Amino acid sequence: MAASWITPPTRTELIENLVSGVDRYNPSNVGILEDYLYHQIRSQEYDCLANLAILKLYQFNPDLYNPDVVINILIKALGASPLPDFNLCISLLDERPPNASLDEPDPLPVLLPVLHGLHHLLYRCRFPAFWRAYRSDQLESLRDNYTVECAGFEDSIREVVIRAVKSTFTRIGTDRLGLYLDLDSPEELKSYIDKLGWTLNSEGTVVNIPANLDNQIEAVVVQESIKLPQLTKVIAQAARS
């Protein structure tokens, strides 16, 4: 997991050189990294370190700042929860005055609290609340202008849900799982469960989740060996006190 986060298998040699070498601080390369971000958006790939390199270049070179790029980076980072990607991106966003060179008003100040809120819900595993907020009229502009362009965005959020569910449950009701995944149709939910390789009980109301290192509880027996001389000293000290 850590190795694929540091060096995704889909990263090209060119991007590897830009991310790992001194050229990551060369502002003339920002266009290459931005193109790579949009490739990630179209292809459902993800490369956090390459996207952080863009934000670092914006930090050092405020004139390069592109709010749409920043918003897309944050949207991609949402799908990495509960990894710290989103907060790492936020840490590189400086307080900045309005950019007079922009043709339109900067959308980031309006959308940043929205994205913060969505990330907070995901991090706390409040999945039904996340979907209600995401589907709300207030977030229509986010859906229409950004996430609609991000291939597989909703499935990436469902992967966040699945990571939490399979590390917590051995069995979960289909109604509850459907709420977590925002899948109302029984057919859609059944198809999703089949794709995961999970199984249903005979009534089709409970999902059985395969055993893994996280969802298995193992009793731990702790034994302490106290020799008689040690015990005698403890009793003597207790008697004196």
One Martini backbone bead per residue (centre of mass of N, CA, C, O) as a GRO file, in nm:
protein
  241
    1MET     BB    1   0.060   0.061  -0.024
    2ALA     BB    2   0.299   0.259   0.020
    3ALA     BB    3   0.440   0.208  -0.253
    4SER     BB    4   0.192   0.299  -0.435
    5TRP     BB    5   0.188   0.588  -0.320
    6ILE     BB    6   0.476   0.676  -0.397
    7THR     BB    7   0.463   0.457  -0.662
    8PRO     BB    8   0.276   0.439  -0.906
    9PRO     BB    9   0.234   0.219  -1.171
   10THR     BB   10   0.126   0.466  -1.372
   11ARG     BB   11   0.384   0.609  -1.362
   12THR     BB   12   0.595   0.781  -1.538
   13GLU     BB   13   0.916   0.865  -1.600
   14LEU     BB   14   0.874   1.164  -1.625
   15ILE     BB   15   0.720   1.205  -1.356
   16GLU     BB   16   0.932   1.080  -1.173
   17ASN     BB   17   1.147   1.299  -1.228
   18LEU     BB   18   0.972   1.540  -1.127
   19VAL     BB   19   0.909   1.428  -0.835
   20SER     BB   20   1.219   1.323  -0.743
   21GLY     BB   21   1.353   1.570  -0.844
   22VAL     BB   22   1.457   1.901  -0.890
   23ASP     BB   23   1.222   1.964  -1.107
   24ARG     BB   24   0.979   2.012  -0.909
   25TYR     BB   25   1.081   2.339  -0.890
   26ASN     BB   26   1.006   2.384  -1.190
   27PRO     BB   27   0.780   2.598  -1.339
   28SER     BB   28   0.792   2.479  -1.641
   29ASN     BB   29   0.640   2.193  -1.534
   30VAL     BB   30   0.339   2.246  -1.462
   31GLY     BB   31   0.194   2.155  -1.725
   32ILE     BB   32   0.262   1.854  -1.703
   33LEU     BB   33   0.122   1.806  -1.426
   34GLU     BB   34  -0.159   1.903  -1.514
   35ASP     BB   35  -0.198   1.694  -1.734
   36TYR     BB   36  -0.175   1.454  -1.539
   37LEU     BB   37  -0.421   1.518  -1.375
   38TYR     BB   38  -0.628   1.493  -1.615
   39HIS     BB   39  -0.560   1.201  -1.659
   40GLN     BB   40  -0.662   1.103  -1.385
   41ILE     BB   41  -0.958   1.197  -1.426
   42ARG     BB   42  -1.011   1.020  -1.690
   43SER     BB   43  -0.868   0.725  -1.570
   44GLN     BB   44  -0.869   0.670  -1.247
   45GLU     BB   45  -0.620   0.781  -1.144
   46TYR     BB   46  -0.346   0.817  -0.883
   47ASP     BB   47  -0.120   1.101  -0.763
   48CYS     BB   48  -0.025   1.263  -0.496
   49LEU     BB   49   0.272   1.369  -0.534
   50ALA     BB   50   0.216   1.516  -0.800
   51ASN     BB   51  -0.002   1.708  -0.682
   52LEU     BB   52   0.177   1.835  -0.465
   53ALA     BB   53   0.376   1.965  -0.668
   54ILE     BB   54   0.179   2.172  -0.771
   55LEU     BB   55   0.124   2.319  -0.500
   56LYS     BB   56   0.419   2.399  -0.456
   57LEU     BB   57   0.443   2.576  -0.709
   58TYR     BB   58   0.220   2.772  -0.625
   59GLN     BB   59   0.358   2.865  -0.366
   60PHE     BB   60   0.622   2.978  -0.519
   61ASN     BB   61   0.407   3.058  -0.777
   62PRO     BB   62   0.131   3.249  -0.779
   63ASP     BB   63   0.097   3.297  -1.097
   64LEU     BB   64   0.011   2.980  -1.151
   65TYR     BB   65  -0.256   2.978  -1.034
   66ASN     BB   66  -0.527   2.721  -1.038
   67PRO     BB   67  -0.832   2.657  -0.910
   68ASP     BB   68  -0.923   2.405  -1.071
   69VAL     BB   69  -0.683   2.232  -0.996
   70VAL     BB   70  -0.720   2.234  -0.691
   71ILE     BB   71  -1.003   2.111  -0.685
   72ASN     BB   72  -0.923   1.844  -0.827
   73ILE     BB   73  -0.722   1.752  -0.616
   74LEU     BB   74  -0.926   1.737  -0.379
   75ILE     BB   75  -1.118   1.535  -0.509
   76LYS     BB   76  -0.912   1.305  -0.534
   77ALA     BB   77  -0.843   1.297  -0.222
   78LEU     BB   78  -1.115   1.193  -0.113
   79GLY     BB   79  -1.065   0.889  -0.226
   80ALA     BB   80  -0.824   0.838   0.010
   81SER     BB   81  -0.973   0.773   0.237
   82PRO     BB   82  -0.796   0.792   0.547
   83LEU     BB   83  -0.585   0.928   0.425
   84PRO     BB   84  -0.383   1.239   0.434
   85ASP     BB   85  -0.412   1.386   0.157
   86PHE     BB   86  -0.601   1.625   0.202
   87ASN     BB   87  -0.429   1.764   0.427
   88LEU     BB   88  -0.176   1.796   0.258
   89CYS     BB   89  -0.303   1.988   0.055
   90ILE     BB   90  -0.400   2.208   0.251
   91SER     BB   91  -0.107   2.280   0.362
   92LEU     BB   92  -0.042   2.422   0.058
   93LEU     BB   93  -0.256   2.647   0.120
   94ASP     BB   94  -0.258   2.967   0.092
   95GLU     BB   95  -0.309   3.276   0.176
   96ARG     BB   96  -0.489   3.467  -0.070
   97PRO     BB   97  -0.537   3.694  -0.280
   98PRO     BB   98  -0.696   3.800  -0.527
   99ASN     BB   99  -0.673   3.715  -0.865
  100ALA     BB  100  -0.643   3.943  -1.121
  101SER     BB  101  -0.583   3.733  -1.368
  102LEU     BB  102  -0.858   3.634  -1.355
  103ASP     BB  103  -1.151   3.608  -1.543
  104GLU     BB  104  -1.277   3.486  -1.284
  105PRO     BB  105  -1.394   3.404  -1.008
  106ASP     BB  106  -1.286   3.247  -0.735
  107PRO     BB  107  -1.401   2.922  -0.632
  108LEU     BB  108  -1.243   2.824  -0.375
  109PRO     BB  109  -1.364   2.981  -0.126
  110VAL     BB  110  -1.641   2.830  -0.160
  111LEU     BB  111  -1.543   2.514  -0.187
  112LEU     BB  112  -1.358   2.450   0.053
  113PRO     BB  113  -1.570   2.406   0.282
  114VAL     BB  114  -1.716   2.179   0.134
  115LEU     BB  115  -1.476   1.981   0.116
  116HIS     BB  116  -1.423   1.971   0.414
  117GLY     BB  117  -1.699   1.851   0.491
  118LEU     BB  118  -1.676   1.589   0.327
  119HIS     BB  119  -1.419   1.486   0.461
  120HIS     BB  120  -1.529   1.472   0.749
  121LEU     BB  121  -1.745   1.258   0.691
  122LEU     BB  122  -1.553   1.040   0.591
  123TYR     BB  123  -1.359   1.022   0.836
  124ARG     BB  124  -1.627   0.954   1.028
  125CYS     BB  125  -1.820   0.757   0.871
  126ARG     BB  126  -2.065   0.949   0.739
  127PHE     BB  127  -2.211   0.838   0.471
  128PRO     BB  128  -2.507   0.934   0.446
  129ALA     BB  129  -2.430   1.234   0.491
  130PHE     BB  130  -2.255   1.263   0.248
  131TRP     BB  131  -2.471   1.203   0.028
  132ARG     BB  132  -2.666   1.426   0.107
  133ALA     BB  133  -2.471   1.657   0.056
  134TYR     BB  134  -2.385   1.586  -0.237
  135ARG     BB  135  -2.703   1.588  -0.344
  136SER     BB  136  -2.749   1.867  -0.294
  137ASP     BB  137  -2.828   2.180  -0.406
  138GLN     BB  138  -2.569   2.326  -0.291
  139LEU     BB  139  -2.380   2.107  -0.479
  140GLU     BB  140  -2.433   2.144  -0.785
  141SER     BB  141  -2.173   2.290  -0.885
  142LEU     BB  142  -1.979   2.063  -0.817
  143ARG     BB  143  -2.108   1.850  -1.001
  144ASP     BB  144  -2.130   2.014  -1.277
  145ASN     BB  145  -1.808   2.125  -1.278
  146TYR     BB  146  -1.643   1.856  -1.157
  147THR     BB  147  -1.729   1.553  -1.084
  148VAL     BB  148  -1.835   1.489  -1.373
  149GLU     BB  149  -1.521   1.487  -1.482
  150CYS     BB  150  -1.465   1.258  -1.269
  151ALA     BB  151  -1.383   0.956  -1.311
  152GLY     BB  152  -1.526   0.762  -1.064
  153PHE     BB  153  -1.596   0.921  -0.804
  154GLU     BB  154  -1.821   0.753  -0.661
  155ASP     BB  155  -1.652   0.491  -0.652
  156SER     BB  156  -1.425   0.608  -0.473
  157ILE     BB  157  -1.613   0.643  -0.229
  158ARG     BB  158  -1.698   0.346  -0.208
  159GLU     BB  159  -1.410   0.252  -0.137
  160VAL     BB  160  -1.405   0.389   0.134
  161VAL     BB  161  -1.637   0.231   0.253
  162ILE     BB  162  -1.519  -0.056   0.217
  163ARG     BB  163  -1.271  -0.019   0.395
  164ALA     BB  164  -1.442   0.024   0.654
  165VAL     BB  165  -1.626  -0.228   0.653
  166LYS     BB  166  -1.400  -0.461   0.632
  167SER     BB  167  -1.265  -0.350   0.917
  168THR     BB  168  -1.552  -0.392   1.102
  169PHE     BB  169  -1.705  -0.625   0.954
  170THR     BB  170  -1.877  -0.950   0.903
  171ARG     BB  171  -2.170  -0.819   0.913
  172ILE     BB  172  -2.432  -0.670   0.696
  173GLY     BB  173  -2.688  -0.501   0.608
  174THR     BB  174  -2.828  -0.410   0.313
  175ASP     BB  175  -2.953  -0.140   0.394
  176ARG     BB  176  -2.701  -0.019   0.517
  177LEU     BB  177  -2.510  -0.054   0.276
  178GLY     BB  178  -2.679   0.111   0.077
  179LEU     BB  179  -2.643   0.378   0.231
  180TYR     BB  180  -2.333   0.389   0.222
  181LEU     BB  181  -2.333   0.357  -0.117
  182ASP     BB  182  -2.578   0.478  -0.268
  183LEU     BB  183  -2.779   0.207  -0.317
  184ASP     BB  184  -3.114   0.152  -0.387
  185SER     BB  185  -3.085  -0.078  -0.570
  186PRO     BB  186  -3.083  -0.417  -0.544
  187GLU     BB  187  -2.931  -0.476  -0.808
  188GLU     BB  188  -2.689  -0.291  -0.763
  189LEU     BB  189  -2.599  -0.411  -0.494
  190LYS     BB  190  -2.561  -0.702  -0.588
  191SER     BB  191  -2.346  -0.636  -0.801
  192TYR     BB  192  -2.142  -0.514  -0.603
  193ILE     BB  193  -2.109  -0.761  -0.419
  194ASP     BB  194  -2.012  -0.955  -0.640
  195LYS     BB  195  -1.757  -0.789  -0.716
  196LEU     BB  196  -1.630  -0.835  -0.420
  197GLY     BB  197  -1.704  -1.142  -0.322
  198TRP     BB  198  -1.953  -1.140  -0.167
  199THR     BB  199  -2.218  -1.255   0.053
  200LEU     BB  200  -2.538  -1.391   0.105
  201ASN     BB  201  -2.793  -1.477   0.254
  202SER     BB  202  -3.077  -1.659   0.199
  203GLU     BB  203  -3.257  -1.380   0.222
  204GLY     BB  204  -3.084  -1.119   0.130
  205THR     BB  205  -3.008  -0.925   0.415
  206VAL     BB  206  -2.704  -1.032   0.444
  207VAL     BB  207  -2.360  -0.956   0.460
  208ASN     BB  208  -2.068  -1.136   0.396
  209ILE     BB  209  -1.744  -1.086   0.533
  210PRO     BB  210  -1.445  -1.150   0.493
  211ALA     BB  211  -1.177  -1.237   0.641
  212ASN     BB  212  -0.949  -1.024   0.828
  213LEU     BB  213  -0.721  -0.852   1.016
  214ASP     BB  214  -0.949  -0.633   1.114
  215ASN     BB  215  -1.232  -0.824   1.168
  216GLN     BB  216  -1.064  -0.985   1.386
  217ILE     BB  217  -1.104  -1.123   1.705
  218GLU     BB  218  -0.839  -1.156   1.945
  219ALA     BB  219  -0.735  -1.302   2.212
  220VAL     BB  220  -0.533  -1.170   2.483
  221VAL     BB  221  -0.283  -1.316   2.683
  222VAL     BB  222  -0.159  -1.201   2.993
  223GLN     BB  223   0.150  -1.283   3.147
  224GLU     BB  224   0.281  -1.288   3.481
  225SER     BB  225   0.600  -1.322   3.641
  226ILE     BB  226   0.616  -1.390   3.995
  227LYS     BB  227   0.828  -1.414   4.235
  228LEU     BB  228   0.841  -1.473   4.567
  229PRO     BB  229   1.040  -1.247   4.653
  230GLN     BB  230   0.880  -1.020   4.519
  231LEU     BB  231   0.616  -1.062   4.675
  232THR     BB  232   0.732  -1.014   4.955
  233LYS     BB  233   0.812  -0.719   4.908
  234VAL     BB  234   0.529  -0.611   4.844
  235ILE     BB  235   0.399  -0.690   5.117
  236ALA     BB  236   0.592  -0.532   5.297
  237GLN     BB  237   0.537  -0.251   5.180
  238ALA     BB  238   0.230  -0.253   5.239
  239ALA     BB  239   0.255  -0.283   5.547
  240ARG     BB  240   0.418  -0.015   5.601
  241SER     BB  241   0.186   0.172   5.462
   0.00000   0.00000   0.00000
